[in-house]
Amino acid sequence: MRAMILAAGKGERMRPLTLFKPKPLLEVCGTTLIEHHIINLKKAGFDDIVINTCWLGQQIMAKLGSGGHYGVKIRYSAESPEPLETGGGMFKALPLLGDDPFLVVNADIKTDFDFRSLSNITLNDQLAHLILVNNPPHNSTGDFSISHNGSLAYQEQVPKYTYSGIGIYHPKLFKGCQPGRFSVVPLLKNHMKSNLISGDHFVGNWDDIGCINRLLEINKNCKKLS
């Protein structure tokens, strides 16, 4: 199974740090965010990786190269002049990802999630399988709920979890889509009505590096543990 790291965003909430450096190259515990993912993907057996780039993307390509240093193969899906968001970015990268389901991870999260748990996921008739986490302070109402059979839904007034930025996607999810900028969320919600999106709840370490204070806090805790 191939993997894709979403790394095209501008990181506007992290400015001024991201004015001259793309968010995936910010360091957490001494290693860039995107390298954490590459190392963990490699450990889990994912050695064919696609990375979408836009904002200061040349820096990411210069840092990672073709992936040989990490023991993986890296190919790039360059977006211009603006990032295509989650759905548009995945759709543009489909020629590099092939016809089979692929793993997706957001570059701007830090987690100890074991990607090996997704390597044998069989979607069958489903179109995506998402990993959900407990709601962080910035998303206290959550995104999706999990039913008894593992299907995801988004009804109001139902306890919900937050989408972690990790999931398995089938290319068929994007059937009928057109090139351009769009979010994957409306596609997911539409197919949830037919129970075609499943998920699991992850209770390990997970952080959305969404603001400078959170980045500083995590790095401070790393120093305490070292």
Backbone torsions as a table, in degrees:
resi	resn	phi	psi	omega
1	MET	NA	134.3	176.9
2	ARG	-83.7	160.7	-179.7
3	ALA	-126.9	150.8	175.9
4	MET	-128.9	133.7	174.8
5	ILE	-108.0	122.7	179.5
6	LEU	-82.9	112.6	-172.0
7	ALA	-138.0	24.0	-172.6
8	ALA	-94.4	-12.3	-172.7
9	GLY	-65.9	162.9	-178.5
10	LYS	-84.2	-15.6	-179.5
11	GLY	61.7	41.9	-173.0
12	GLU	-63.8	-30.0	179.9
13	ARG	-73.3	-11.4	-179.2
14	MET	-101.7	6.9	178.7
15	ARG	-70.0	144.2	16.2
16	PRO	-88.4	0.0	-177.4
17	LEU	-59.2	-31.5	-174.6
18	THR	-99.4	12.4	176.0
19	LEU	-68.7	-33.9	-176.5
20	PHE	-124.9	4.1	178.2
21	LYS	-143.7	130.9	179.3
22	PRO	-66.9	146.2	-175.7
23	LYS	-54.4	-40.0	-179.8
24	PRO	-60.9	-17.0	179.6
25	LEU	-97.0	3.9	171.3
26	LEU	-69.6	145.1	-174.6
27	GLU	-94.4	137.6	172.8
28	VAL	-127.3	121.1	-179.1
29	CYS	56.7	38.0	173.8
30	GLY	84.9	0.5	-179.6
31	THR	-133.7	143.9	179.6
32	THR	-64.4	152.2	-179.9
33	LEU	-54.3	-45.8	-175.3
34	ILE	-70.5	-31.4	177.7
35	GLU	-69.4	-34.0	174.2
36	HIS	-53.5	-45.9	-178.1
37	HIS	-67.9	-43.5	-179.4
38	ILE	-60.4	-44.5	179.7
39	ILE	-62.5	-45.0	-178.7
40	ASN	-70.7	-35.8	175.9
41	LEU	-64.2	-42.9	178.6
42	LYS	-60.9	-44.0	178.6
43	LYS	-59.7	-32.3	-177.5
44	ALA	-87.8	0.4	176.8
45	GLY	96.0	6.6	177.4
46	PHE	-93.4	102.8	-175.8
47	ASP	-117.1	7.9	175.6
48	ASP	-120.4	104.4	-169.0
49	ILE	-122.7	134.3	174.3
50	VAL	-109.7	134.5	178.6
51	ILE	-124.7	125.7	174.1
52	ASN	-90.0	142.6	-176.0
53	THR	-135.0	155.3	172.4
54	CYS	-155.8	-80.8	-177.3
55	TRP	-62.5	115.0	-179.8
56	LEU	53.2	35.2	-176.3
57	GLY	-62.1	-28.2	179.4
58	GLN	-61.2	-31.7	177.9
59	GLN	-65.5	-40.1	178.7
60	ILE	-64.6	-44.9	-179.5
61	MET	-65.2	-37.9	178.6
62	ALA	-66.6	-37.0	-178.6
63	LYS	-71.4	-43.7	-172.0
64	LEU	-96.5	-26.4	-179.1
65	GLY	60.1	-143.7	-179.1
66	SER	-87.2	2.0	175.9
67	GLY	92.3	-5.4	-176.1
68	GLY	-58.0	-34.5	-179.8
69	HIS	-62.8	-26.0	-179.1
70	TYR	-100.4	-1.6	-178.7
71	GLY	78.7	23.5	179.6
72	VAL	-130.6	169.2	173.3
73	LYS	-106.4	123.2	-180.0
74	ILE	-115.6	130.4	172.0
75	ARG	-123.3	154.6	-172.6
76	TYR	-119.0	141.9	173.2
77	SER	-115.1	99.3	-174.5
78	ALA	-83.8	132.4	179.9
79	GLU	-113.8	139.4	-177.3
80	SER	-158.5	145.0	1.9
81	PRO	-87.9	-13.8	-178.4
82	GLU	-120.8	152.1	175.2
83	PRO	-59.5	146.8	-175.0
84	LEU	-94.3	8.9	-176.1
85	GLU	65.1	-177.0	-171.8
86	THR	-64.5	-51.1	-177.5
87	GLY	-67.8	-48.0	179.6
88	GLY	-62.5	-36.1	179.1
89	GLY	-67.5	-43.8	177.5
90	MET	-65.2	-43.3	-179.1
91	PHE	-59.4	-44.5	179.9
92	LYS	-63.5	-31.6	-176.1
93	ALA	-85.5	-4.4	-175.8
94	LEU	-54.2	-38.7	177.6
95	PRO	-59.3	-27.3	178.0
96	LEU	-85.8	-22.2	-174.3
97	LEU	-92.1	-20.8	176.6
98	GLY	87.8	-167.9	-173.6
99	ASP	-95.9	-5.9	-176.8
100	ASP	-98.0	162.7	175.5
101	PRO	-55.8	148.4	-178.5
102	PHE	-136.8	152.5	178.4
103	LEU	-86.0	141.6	176.0
104	VAL	-127.0	137.5	174.5
105	VAL	-139.3	134.9	175.3
106	ASN	-71.1	136.9	-178.1
107	ALA	-68.0	-24.6	-170.8
108	ASP	-97.8	31.8	171.0
109	ILE	-119.7	155.7	175.6
110	LYS	-124.6	123.3	-173.6
111	THR	-153.8	157.4	172.4
112	ASP	-103.4	19.7	177.6
113	PHE	-56.1	135.3	-179.5
114	ASP	-90.6	106.2	-177.9
115	PHE	-63.3	-16.6	178.6
116	ARG	-62.2	-25.7	-179.7
117	SER	-67.3	-14.6	179.6
118	LEU	-103.6	-8.3	-173.2
119	SER	-65.9	-25.0	-178.5
120	ASN	-110.6	14.8	178.5
121	ILE	-65.4	127.2	175.3
122	THR	-111.1	115.3	-176.3
123	LEU	-73.6	-24.9	-175.7
124	ASN	55.3	-117.0	-179.4
125	ASP	-88.7	-5.4	-178.5
126	GLN	-79.6	161.4	-174.4
127	LEU	-108.2	-16.1	177.8
128	ALA	-163.7	153.2	175.7
129	HIS	-133.3	115.5	-172.6
130	LEU	-108.0	147.0	174.1
131	ILE	-98.3	124.2	-179.6
132	LEU	-109.0	153.4	-179.8
133	VAL	-131.5	167.4	175.3
134	ASN	-61.4	148.6	-173.8
135	ASN	-68.7	124.3	175.0
136	PRO	-76.8	167.2	-178.4
137	PRO	-55.6	-35.0	-176.6
138	HIS	-79.2	-5.2	178.8
139	ASN	-142.1	57.7	-169.8
140	SER	-65.7	-22.7	-179.3
141	THR	-90.6	-8.2	176.0
142	GLY	76.9	-178.1	-177.3
143	ASP	-118.0	-55.7	-172.8
144	PHE	-134.4	152.9	173.9
145	SER	-105.4	158.6	179.3
146	ILE	-113.1	125.2	178.8
147	SER	-83.3	174.7	-177.1
148	HIS	-62.9	-25.4	-179.5
149	ASN	-96.2	7.4	176.8
150	GLY	90.7	-2.9	176.9
151	SER	-74.7	150.2	179.5
152	LEU	-100.5	149.0	177.7
153	ALA	-144.6	171.6	-177.9
154	TYR	-137.2	28.8	-179.9
155	GLN	-61.9	148.3	176.0
156	GLU	-70.2	157.8	176.2
157	GLN	63.0	20.5	176.0
158	VAL	-118.5	133.7	178.8
159	PRO	-52.9	129.3	-176.0
160	LYS	-126.7	158.7	174.7
161	TYR	-113.2	171.7	-179.1
162	THR	-100.0	136.4	174.9
163	TYR	-66.9	128.3	-173.0
164	SER	-79.1	-14.5	-171.1
165	GLY	89.3	12.0	178.0
166	ILE	-124.3	132.8	179.1
167	GLY	-170.4	167.2	172.7
168	ILE	-108.3	130.9	-178.1
169	TYR	-123.7	140.2	173.2
170	HIS	-97.0	137.5	178.9
171	PRO	-55.1	-25.7	-179.5
172	LYS	-63.7	-19.7	177.4
173	LEU	-57.5	-29.2	-173.8
174	PHE	-97.8	12.6	178.6
175	LYS	-59.4	128.7	179.6
176	GLY	88.6	-5.9	179.0
177	CYS	-74.0	156.4	177.7
178	GLN	-117.0	151.3	178.5
179	PRO	-57.6	144.4	178.9
180	GLY	141.0	-171.4	-174.4
181	ARG	-92.8	120.3	175.6
182	PHE	-160.5	154.6	178.4
183	SER	-85.7	149.3	177.2
184	VAL	-79.1	-17.2	-173.7
185	VAL	-59.2	-47.0	177.8
186	PRO	-59.1	-35.5	176.9
187	LEU	-63.2	-45.0	-179.9
188	LEU	-62.1	-47.7	-178.6
189	LYS	-61.6	-40.1	-179.7
190	ASN	-61.0	-41.8	-177.8
191	HIS	-82.6	-16.4	173.1
192	MET	-63.1	-28.7	179.1
193	LYS	-61.6	-25.4	179.8
194	SER	-105.8	14.8	179.3
195	ASN	57.9	37.9	-178.7
196	LEU	-100.8	3.6	178.1
197	ILE	-121.4	125.1	179.6
198	SER	-114.9	175.3	180.0
199	GLY	-169.9	170.1	176.3
200	ASP	-133.4	157.2	178.9
201	HIS	-101.7	121.4	179.4
202	PHE	-102.7	130.9	-175.7
203	VAL	-114.2	11.8	179.0
204	GLY	-84.1	-162.8	-178.9
205	ASN	-73.5	129.8	179.3
206	TRP	-154.4	132.0	177.7
207	ASP	-138.5	134.6	171.1
208	ASP	-92.8	113.6	-177.8
209	ILE	-81.2	74.7	-171.3
210	GLY	-97.3	-9.4	-179.6
211	CYS	-150.8	162.0	-176.5
212	ILE	-62.9	-40.3	-179.3
213	ASN	-60.3	-38.4	179.4
214	ARG	-68.0	-39.1	178.0
215	LEU	-62.6	-45.4	-179.9
216	LEU	-64.2	-39.6	-179.4
217	GLU	-64.2	-44.5	-179.6
218	ILE	-64.7	-43.4	180.0
219	ASN	-66.7	-33.9	176.5
220	LYS	-64.2	-41.8	179.0
221	ASN	-67.4	-33.1	177.2
222	CYS	-61.8	-43.3	-179.4
223	LYS	-64.4	-34.7	179.2
224	LYS	-65.9	-33.8	-177.2
225	LEU	-85.3	-15.5	-176.2
226	SER	-84.5	NA	NA
